[in-house]
Each structure stands twice: as C-alpha cells, then as structure tokens.
C-alpha cells in the first residue's frame, strides 16, 4: 500500500489563507441550497399542450401571438435591409441585384412551425425533420446565390462594405438581439 506524506506538499493558499476553509464554506452553502430546494413544493402538474412542452408551458403561443411575432421580426429585417441599402449606397443599375437579395433575405423569415404528428413513428419524424432542413437549405442556397449576384453588381468600395457587414454578422450569430448587443447602423447589420 502506498502512503502519501502530506507534510511534503506545499501549503496551498489563496489570498494569504489556506484554500480549504473557503472550499468548505462554499460547499456548505451549495449543499444547503440544494437541500433547501429538495424540500420545496412539487411543481403543479401540467395539462393541455404545455404538458408536451414543459419549457414553453409558461407562455401562451397562440396563432395570433405567433403572427404578431412574425410581423415584428419582418419589420426588423426590413429596417436592417433599408439600413444596409443606405450603407451600400445602391445605385439604379444595381437595383435588380439588390431586389433579388432583399427578396431572398425576406424569404428566410420563419414560416409557421409545424410539429410532427403524435402518431408518427421514428422514421416518419426523421423524414419530417429532413424535409424541414432541406427547405431551410434551399432558402440558404437562394440567399447565397443572391448575395454572390449582388456582390458582382457592386463596385470595389461597396464590396468592401458588404464584406465588412458579413464579417460583423458572424460575431453576432446566436446572440440575443437586445439593445446592448445590437450594433448601431454605422457598424453594419447584415443577416445572411
């Protein structure tokens, strides 16, 4: 059996004190929080559609609310496209390429989401999801072609602005679009 000589190890300190008391205090606090939550009241049983989607049970996603959210998102994208056109300074000869790009971008707007039917088997659900992903990939391919066409129609300075907007977008991907994370119009706003 191997023995370890603890006196040979250096005394680990944190801010001039040994780290063990802080670790012990943090462990006790965490343990009491966990133990306290174990004695909390059990959650109310869910019924209706929310029972199938526990993460969304607290919200009402009525068709009217979803339509309102889609309309607000569409207005937001239209404002971004307007700001983008202003930054790019689109000229009359470039207008057809810009219109193609704008239409492709607006086509990316989410459609009403349909869920797999409850009686579908695993293969049917996989097929359902594959069709949804193909539809999204087709929209991305159309946007990619429209972006390439727009880029060809732009002059060198405009291409630089477009490329800069695209690079700025990649850093925002996945962020919540609150007031603090949304760039101002002079920092670019492209959402390909």
Secondary structure, DSSP 8 states (H G I E B T S, - for coil): -----GGGS---EETTEEHHHHHHHHHHHHHHHHHHHHTS-------GGGGT-GGGTTS---HHHHHHHHHHHHHHHHHHHHHHHHHHT--GGGHHHHHHHHHHHHHTS--------TT--HHHHHHHHHHHHHHHHHHHHHHHHHHHHHHHHS-HHHHHHHHHHHHHHHHHTT----TTTS--GGG-----
